[in-house]
């Protein structure tokens, strides 16, 4: 996500940012048949919809299916609202829970190098990771802001979402950052103690100065624009920000836009 967020932005995080929350639905693809399933995780967002809203428009506005596709899924009785089969034309309220029946499918796990300048999710006609991969019914776990680059995990397995985005910080996220100004030696200790910022109190972070303008930072949480805010409050201007590791998964030799299949060991590590 960029610093100049698009209108009505969705914000995905493992940290509670507002009172709004919903169960995020995704499209997946199995043996040539379009189906959808529910990720069993509450994702906290700034809700931009006006309720009540027709169910097909609700799914369309979430970027999950066209109105036509939604109507077909409803006719096939694949969508439940508060545990009951959805009806064509029904209205969805903010507090409603939308569940999607799932079928067996081949699970896919990819390491993806998100290029700088590409949003993870966007509204309108702007390109994004989600739009680029939705035809394959594969989605990113978490996100990187538009001006950041580096590692994202792409998958059609919603079960791993809660583990990777867990607020307890089971999965470290490691970043390589370059700044315009010369780095002070005490920055490592500042991060190690934790910081009080405009987005709240931050957990202690590990850091290692590589040279006068490059630093590696390891986070145990993932608040919106966290590294940009941490460095910004200390007077630094970020020139580049690249995520190079999530847990035991490294970006390795991937170049911008490239993907690779996760190894069995890597997949097992995110299923723990």
VEXVO-39958 format. One line per 2 residues: number of its first residue (from 1); their letters; for each residue x, y, z of N, C-alpha, C. Coordinates in steps of 0.02 Angstrom, whole numbers, plus 50000, padded with zeros to 5 digits. Layout:
// residues N
NUM = A = X:Y:Z:X:Y:Z:X:Y:Z | ...
//
This chain:
// residues 272
1 = XX = 50042:49941:50000:50000:50000:50000:50043:50062:50000 | 50025:50111:49964:50064:50171:49959:50046:50218:50015
3 = XX = 50089:50268:50025:50075:50318:50076:50014:50359:50058 | 50002:50369:49992:49942:50402:49970:49891:50349:49953
5 = XX = 49855:50326:50004:49809:50270:49995:49752:50287:49949 | 49728:50238:49910:49671:50250:49867:49609:50261:49909
7 = XX = 49556:50287:49878:49494:50299:49914:49467:50233:49942 | 49440:50237:50002:49411:50178:50035:49458:50118:50036
9 = XX = 49518:50125:50064:49565:50069:50062:49546:50013:50109 | 49560:49951:50089:49556:49894:50135:49623:49890:50170
11 = XX = 49622:49873:50234:49684:49866:50272:49683:49799:50305 | 49731:49755:50287:49735:49688:50314:49793:49686:50364
13 = XX = 49781:49659:50422:49833:49654:50472:49814:49606:50527 | 49863:49584:50565:49849:49542:50622:49838:49583:50685
15 = XX = 49842:49649:50680:49833:49693:50737:49767:49730:50730 | 49730:49737:50784:49665:49769:50780:49674:49844:50769
17 = XX = 49647:49870:50714:49652:49940:50698:49587:49978:50708 | 49532:49942:50707:49467:49975:50715:49417:49925:50741
19 = XX = 49356:49948:50751:49305:49903:50778:49275:49859:50723 | 49291:49873:50660:49262:49835:50606:49299:49770:50595
21 = XX = 49263:49716:50582:49295:49653:50565:49247:49611:50523 | 49275:49569:50480:49233:49525:50440:49273:49463:50422
23 = XX = 49238:49412:50398:49270:49351:50375:49285:49358:50301 | 49349:49357:50282:49369:49370:50214:49358:49309:50170
25 = XX = 49326:49319:50114:49309:49265:50067:49355:49270:50007 | 49375:49212:49979:49418:49213:49920:49391:49165:49868
27 = XX = 49409:49179:49806:49394:49133:49751:49452:49086:49740 | 49437:49023:49727:49489:48975:49709:49466:48936:49648
29 = XX = 49510:48896:49620:49494:48860:49559:49513:48787:49568 | 49469:48743:49553:49481:48672:49564:49457:48632:49504
31 = XX = 49504:48602:49467:49488:48558:49411:49439:48591:49362 | 49452:48654:49347:49412:48689:49297:49346:48715:49322
33 = XX = 49330:48705:49385:49265:48727:49412:49277:48783:49461 | 49242:48838:49451:49250:48895:49497:49211:48880:49561
35 = XX = 49247:48882:49617:49214:48874:49681:49243:48927:49728 | 49212:48937:49784:49240:48983:49832:49238:48952:49901
37 = XX = 49281:48975:49943:49285:48948:50011:49296:49005:50060 | 49289:48988:50122:49297:49037:50175:49364:49029:50209
39 = XX = 49400:49082:50216:49459:49081:50259:49435:49087:50330 | 49452:49040:50372:49427:49042:50440:49473:49087:50482
41 = XX = 49467:49150:50470:49506:49199:50508:49470:49266:50504 | 49468:49300:50559:49441:49367:50558:49495:49414:50533
43 = XX = 49480:49453:50482:49526:49502:50456:49498:49570:50473 | 49536:49612:50505:49511:49676:50528:49522:49729:50474
45 = XX = 49471:49768:50461:49474:49815:50406:49441:49881:50425 | 49455:49931:50384:49413:49989:50383:49359:49975:50331
47 = XX = 49298:49967:50352:49245:49945:50308:49221:50004:50266 | 49221:49996:50200:49203:50051:50156:49135:50042:50124
49 = XX = 49100:49987:50138:49035:49974:50106:48979:50010:50142 | 48925:50021:50105:48864:50049:50133:48814:49992:50140
51 = XX = 48792:49980:50201:48746:49925:50216:48676:49952:50227 | 48624:49908:50214:48628:49841:50184:48648:49843:50111
53 = XX = 48675:49787:50085:48699:49784:50017:48679:49716:49987 | 48659:49715:49924:48640:49652:49892:48700:49605:49891
55 = XX = 48685:49541:49900:48739:49492:49909:48784:49488:49848 | 48757:49493:49787:48801:49489:49729:48845:49550:49723
57 = XX = 48819:49608:49743:48859:49669:49742:48912:49666:49798 | 48894:49637:49854:48941:49629:49910:49002:49589:49887
59 = XX = 48990:49532:49854:49045:49490:49831:49085:49525:49776 | 49049:49561:49732:49084:49597:49679:49128:49652:49707
61 = XX = 49102:49691:49755:49140:49747:49782:49199:49725:49825 | 49196:49663:49849:49254:49635:49884:49307:49610:49834
63 = XX = 49291:49614:49769:49337:49592:49718:49342:49517:49712 | 49288:49482:49732:49290:49409:49736:49254:49374:49679
65 = XX = 49205:49405:49649:49167:49375:49595:49126:49428:49561 | 49112:49418:49497:49066:49463:49463:48996:49451:49489
67 = XX = 48950:49496:49475:48881:49485:49497:48853:49421:49467 | 48869:49409:49404:48844:49350:49370:48871:49287:49404
69 = XX = 48936:49286:49418:48966:49228:49452:48935:49218:49521 | 48923:49272:49556:48893:49268:49622:48823:49237:49618
71 = XX = 48784:49259:49569:48716:49232:49562:48718:49157:49547 | 48766:49135:49507:48772:49063:49492:48790:49024:49555
73 = XX = 48834:49051:49595:48853:49018:49657:48794:49014:49705 | 48754:49066:49707:48695:49066:49750:48645:49014:49726
75 = XX = 48635:49010:49660:48589:48960:49632:48613:48889:49647 | 48680:48880:49649:48708:48814:49665:48709:48800:49740
77 = XX = 48683:48846:49779:48679:48839:49852:48747:48831:49885 | 48796:48867:49858:48864:48865:49884:48879:48921:49933
79 = XX = 48832:48967:49942:48842:49024:49986:48792:49020:50044 | 48819:49027:50105:48778:49028:50165:48784:49096:50198
81 = XX = 48729:49121:50224:48730:49183:50262:48702:49167:50331 | 48744:49175:50381:48725:49158:50450:48701:49086:50456
83 = XX = 48734:49042:50418:48719:48971:50422:48662:48947:50379 | 48628:48992:50343:48572:48973:50300:48589:48985:50227
85 = XX = 48560:48945:50184:48573:48952:50112:48552:49021:50088 | 48598:49055:50053:48584:49122:50028:48532:49121:49973
87 = XX = 48495:49175:49967:48444:49182:49915:48463:49238:49868 | 48445:49230:49804:48459:49282:49755:48427:49348:49777
89 = XX = 48466:49401:49773:48439:49468:49788:48437:49485:49862 | 48457:49440:49906:48453:49455:49978:48503:49509:49996
91 = XX = 48490:49543:50051:48532:49597:50074:48579:49573:50130 | 48640:49598:50127:48690:49582:50178:48699:49642:50223
93 = XX = 48698:49630:50288:48711:49682:50337:48783:49674:50364 | 48808:49726:50395:48877:49727:50418:48893:49669:50465
95 = XX = 48845:49651:50507:48858:49598:50557:48848:49528:50530 | 48825:49521:50468:48813:49455:50439:48878:49417:50426
97 = XX = 48874:49351:50433:48930:49308:50418:48915:49270:50353 | 48959:49276:50304:48951:49244:50239:48999:49186:50235
99 = XX = 48972:49125:50229:49013:49064:50223:49005:49036:50154 | 49060:49009:50128:49060:48980:50061:49081:48907:50065
101 = XX = 49039:48863:50037:49056:48792:50037:49116:48781:49993 | 49157:48733:50013:49218:48718:49974:49219:48646:49951
103 = XX = 49263:48634:49903:49273:48566:49878:49347:48549:49882 | 49363:48485:49870:49433:48465:49869:49469:48500:49812
105 = XX = 49531:48517:49824:49569:48553:49773:49644:48540:49782 | 49682:48551:49730:49754:48547:49735:49780:48611:49766
107 = XX = 49818:48604:49820:49844:48662:49856:49908:48688:49823 | 49912:48753:49817:49968:48786:49784:50000:48835:49832
109 = XX = 50067:48834:49836:50104:48879:49879:50162:48907:49839 | 50164:48974:49832:50215:49006:49792:50250:49061:49831
111 = XX = 50316:49068:49820:50352:49128:49841:50352:49175:49781 | 50333:49238:49793:50325:49287:49738:50363:49350:49756
113 = XX = 50400:49377:49708:50435:49440:49716:50389:49496:49689 | 50356:49531:49735:50314:49587:49713:50357:49646:49691
115 = XX = 50348:49669:49630:50389:49725:49606:50368:49790:49642 | 50414:49836:49646:50399:49903:49671:50352:49937:49621
117 = XX = 50303:49973:49647:50256:50009:49605:50191:49971:49591 | 50188:49908:49612:50127:49868:49603:50092:49860:49671
119 = XX = 50029:49880:49674:49991:49873:49736:49975:49800:49748 | 49969:49781:49812:49947:49713:49827:49873:49707:49812
121 = XX = 49834:49756:49834:49763:49759:49818:49745:49830:49800 | 49701:49838:49752:49682:49905:49730:49607:49906:49716
123 = XX = 49581:49966:49715:49511:49977:49698:49508:50014:49632 | 49462:49995:49589:49457:50027:49524:49499:49990:49473
125 = XX = 49527:50028:49425:49563:49997:49369:49638:49989:49382 | 49662:50011:49439:49734:50006:49453:49756:49933:49457
127 = XX = 49811:49916:49424:49836:49847:49428:49855:49828:49500 | 49852:49765:49516:49871:49742:49583:49890:49668:49579
129 = XX = 49922:49644:49633:49940:49574:49638:49876:49531:49635 | 49825:49551:49673:49763:49513:49675:49732:49508:49606
131 = XX = 49729:49563:49570:49699:49562:49503:49740:49519:49455 | 49806:49520:49462:49849:49482:49417:49841:49406:49427
133 = XX = 49822:49386:49488:49820:49315:49504:49750:49287:49513 | 49699:49329:49512:49632:49305:49529:49605:49255:49478
135 = XX = 49628:49260:49415:49605:49211:49365:49628:49140:49381 | 49683:49135:49418:49709:49070:49439:49681:49050:49508
137 = XX = 49641:49095:49537:49610:49083:49603:49665:49074:49656 | 49717:49115:49651:49771:49116:49699:49774:49186:49729
139 = XX = 49787:49191:49794:49785:49255:49827:49848:49265:49870 | 49867:49328:49885:49924:49340:49928:49905:49337:50001
141 = XX = 49951:49313:50043:49942:49315:50115:49975:49378:50141 | 49935:49423:50170:49962:49487:50192:49974:49532:50131
143 = XX = 50012:49584:50141:50025:49630:50086:50089:49670:50098 | 50111:49700:50045:50164:49750:50046:50136:49813:50016
145 = XX = 50156:49872:50042:50130:49933:50012:50158:49942:49942 | 50127:49986:49905:50142:49994:49834:50215:50010:49820
147 = XX = 50245:50052:49861:50314:50074:49849:50366:50026:49880 | 50342:49973:49913:50388:49922:49938:50391:49864:49889
149 = XX = 50442:49823:49896:50449:49765:49852:50470:49705:49893 | 50470:49647:49859:50496:49588:49893:50446:49533:49902
151 = XX = 50457:49492:49953:50425:49428:49961:50352:49432:49983 | 50309:49398:49944:50241:49383:49963:50231:49308:49955
153 = XX = 50189:49279:49996:50170:49209:49986:50102:49209:49951 | 50098:49173:49896:50035:49165:49858:50010:49094:49868
155 = XX = 49945:49086:49878:49918:49020:49891:49843:49018:49878 | 49815:48958:49876:49743:48950:49876:49721:48913:49940
157 = XX = 49766:48911:49989:49753:48878:50053:49742:48929:50107 | 49679:48943:50123:49663:48994:50172:49681:48975:50243
159 = XX = 49696:48911:50256:49711:48889:50323:49775:48918:50351 | 49821:48939:50307:49885:48964:50331:49883:49039:50345
161 = XX = 49829:49073:50326:49826:49145:50335:49835:49165:50407 | 49797:49134:50452:49800:49153:50522:49868:49141:50552
163 = XX = 49904:49091:50528:49970:49076:50555:50021:49129:50535 | 50020:49149:50471:50069:49197:50447:50055:49267:50473
165 = XX = 49991:49284:50481:49973:49351:50504:49962:49354:50579 | 49978:49300:50614:49965:49295:50686:49996:49353:50724
167 = XX = 49956:49384:50768:49980:49442:50806:50034:49423:50856 | 50041:49359:50872:50093:49338:50919:50162:49336:50887
169 = XX = 50165:49348:50823:50230:49355:50790:50268:49291:50782 | 50233:49236:50769:50266:49172:50759:50313:49175:50699
171 = XX = 50291:49210:50647:50330:49215:50586:50363:49284:50581 | 50429:49284:50587:50466:49346:50579:50461:49370:50507
173 = XX = 50463:49436:50498:50469:49465:50431:50532:49506:50430 | 50576:49491:50381:50641:49526:50378:50643:49571:50317
175 = XX = 50670:49631:50327:50670:49683:50275:50740:49712:50266 | 50756:49730:50205:50817:49766:50189:50796:49837:50168
177 = XX = 50822:49886:50204:50800:49956:50195:50860:50001:50180 | 50852:50045:50132:50902:50096:50117:50871:50164:50131
179 = XX = 50909:50207:50165:50885:50274:50182:50931:50327:50152 | 50906:50388:50147:50945:50442:50119:50997:50468:50169
181 = XX = 50978:50472:50232:51021:50501:50282:51068:50448:50312 | 51122:50471:50343:51169:50426:50375:51137:50396:50438
183 = XX = 51143:50331:50446:51113:50297:50503:51153:50308:50567 | 51117:50325:50621:51149:50333:50686:51159:50264:50718
185 = XX = 51212:50256:50757:51228:50192:50787:51176:50169:50838 | 51140:50217:50868:51093:50199:50922:51026:50174:50896
187 = XX = 51017:50172:50830:50952:50152:50802:50937:50079:50819 | 50987:50037:50824:50977:49966:50840:50947:49960:50911
189 = XX = 50973:49998:50958:50948:49996:51027:50878:50025:51032 | 50863:50077:50993:50796:50106:50993:50745:50055:50971
191 = XX = 50759:50020:50917:50713:49969:50892:50707:49911:50942 | 50763:49894:50974:50765:49837:51020:50720:49849:51080
193 = XX = 50711:49911:51101:50670:49928:51159:50596:49935:51141 | 50580:49938:51076:50511:49952:51056:50501:50027:51052
195 = XX = 50450:50047:51015:50437:50118:51004:50364:50135:51016 | 50353:50196:51038:50285:50223:51043:50275:50271:50985
197 = XX = 50228:50254:50940:50221:50292:50878:50148:50312:50866 | 50136:50345:50810:50068:50365:50792:50021:50306:50780
199 = XX = 50049:50247:50769:50007:50188:50759:50007:50144:50822 | 50030:50172:50877:50028:50136:50940:50097:50111:50961
201 = XX = 50097:50073:51016:50160:50045:51041:50181:49986:50998 | 50243:49985:50978:50269:49933:50935:50311:49884:50975
203 = XX = 50307:49821:50956:50348:49770:50987:50422:49782:50972 | 50466:49759:51016:50538:49765:51000:50554:49732:50933
205 = XX = 50599:49764:50896:50619:49738:50831:50695:49730:50830 | 50718:49680:50794:50790:49669:50786:50814:49709:50725
207 = XX = 50875:49734:50729:50903:49772:50674:50979:49762:50671 | 51005:49769:50611:51078:49765:50601:51097:49816:50547
209 = XX = 51141:49861:50564:51165:49911:50516:51216:49878:50470 | 51203:49881:50405:51248:49851:50355:51301:49899:50331
211 = XX = 51281:49962:50322:51328:50016:50306:51295:50081:50327 | 51322:50136:50307:51297:50201:50333:51225:50215:50313
213 = XX = 51200:50182:50261:51132:50197:50237:51089:50135:50226 | 51113:50077:50244:51073:50016:50237:51067:49980:50304
215 = XX = 51006:49954:50317:50993:49921:50380:50946:49862:50367 | 50957:49807:50403:50910:49751:50403:50866:49757:50465
217 = XX = 50801:49746:50457:50754:49751:50513:50711:49688:50514 | 50704:49658:50572:50661:49599:50581:50603:49618:50626
219 = XX = 50542:49611:50599:50481:49627:50637:50447:49564:50661 | 50412:49570:50717:50372:49515:50744:50298:49532:50743
221 = XX = 50281:49584:50706:50213:49605:50695:50210:49640:50628 | 50150:49662:50607:50146:49691:50540:50094:49746:50536
223 = XX = 50107:49802:50569:50060:49858:50565:50071:49897:50501 | 50019:49933:50482:50020:49970:50419:50078:50020:50417
225 = XX = 50118:50015:50364:50175:50060:50353:50222:50061:50413 | 50229:50006:50448:50265:50006:50512:50337:50029:50505
227 = XX = 50374:50001:50459:50445:50020:50452:50451:50092:50429 | 50408:50113:50384:50410:50183:50361:50397:50231:50420
229 = XX = 50351:50212:50464:50337:50255:50521:50394:50253:50572 | 50420:50194:50585:50476:50187:50632:50535:50231:50611
231 = XX = 50555:50225:50548:50612:50264:50524:50594:50338:50515 | 50532:50351:50493:50511:50420:50484:50512:50460:50548
233 = XX = 50492:50428:50603:50491:50463:50668:50561:50477:50694 | 50610:50442:50667:50680:50454:50685:50715:50500:50635
235 = XX = 50676:50525:50586:50703:50575:50540:50735:50547:50477 | 50720:50484:50461:50750:50454:50402:50701:50452:50343
237 = XX = 50729:50459:50283:50690:50454:50221:50706:50388:50187 | 50656:50347:50176:50667:50282:50146:50673:50289:50070
239 = XX = 50727:50261:50043:50737:50260:49971:50713:50194:49941 | 50722:50140:49978:50698:50075:49955:50683:50031:50016
241 = XX = 50632:49989:50008:50612:49944:50062:50594:49877:50030 | 50630:49825:50050:50622:49759:50019:50614:49705:50073
243 = XX = 50560:49666:50069:50553:49610:50114:50589:49550:50085 | 50633:49519:50125:50674:49465:50100:50659:49398:50133
245 = XX = 50619:49399:50187:50605:49335:50221:50539:49339:50259 | 50502:49284:50258:50444:49274:50301:50454:49207:50336
247 = XX = 50465:49208:50401:50480:49146:50436:50541:49112:50407 | 50533:49049:50386:50589:49013:50356:50590:49016:50281
249 = XX = 50550:49060:50252:50546:49066:50178:50584:49128:50156 | 50635:49119:50115:50677:49174:50091:50662:49190:50018
251 = XX = 50673:49253:50000:50661:49273:49931:50714:49243:49884 | 50772:49229:49911:50824:49196:49871:50844:49236:49810
253 = XX = 50847:49201:49753:50870:49233:49691:50812:49257:49646 | 50752:49259:49674:50696:49283:49634:50707:49355:49612
255 = XX = 50685:49370:49551:50686:49438:49525:50614:49466:49525 | 50606:49532:49521:50539:49561:49522:50492:49528:49472
257 = XX = 50433:49507:49497:50383:49476:49455:50388:49400:49451 | 50444:49371:49476:50454:49299:49471:50423:49263:49531
259 = XX = 50408:49198:49520:50383:49155:49574:50423:49090:49574 | 50417:49055:49629:50443:48986:49633:50397:48948:49680
261 = XX = 50393:48882:49670:50355:48840:49715:50392:48834:49782 | 50355:48836:49836:50386:48825:49901:50407:48752:49906
263 = XX = 50462:48739:49940:50483:48671:49952:50437:48638:50003 | 50440:48572:50008:50399:48537:50057:50415:48561:50128
265 = XX = 50479:48572:50142:50499:48596:50208:50469:48665:50222 | 50469:48709:50171:50441:48776:50180:50366:48773:50192
267 = XX = 50332:48730:50153:50260:48723:50162:50244:48696:50232 | 50282:48646:50253:50271:48617:50320:50282:48670:50374
269 = XX = 50329:48715:50363:50345:48766:50413:50288:48815:50425 | 50247:48826:50373:50191:48873:50382:50127:48838:50399
271 = XX = 50129:48773:50405:50070:48735:50427:50074:48716:50501 | 50129:48733:50533:50138:48715:50603:50084:48749:50646
//
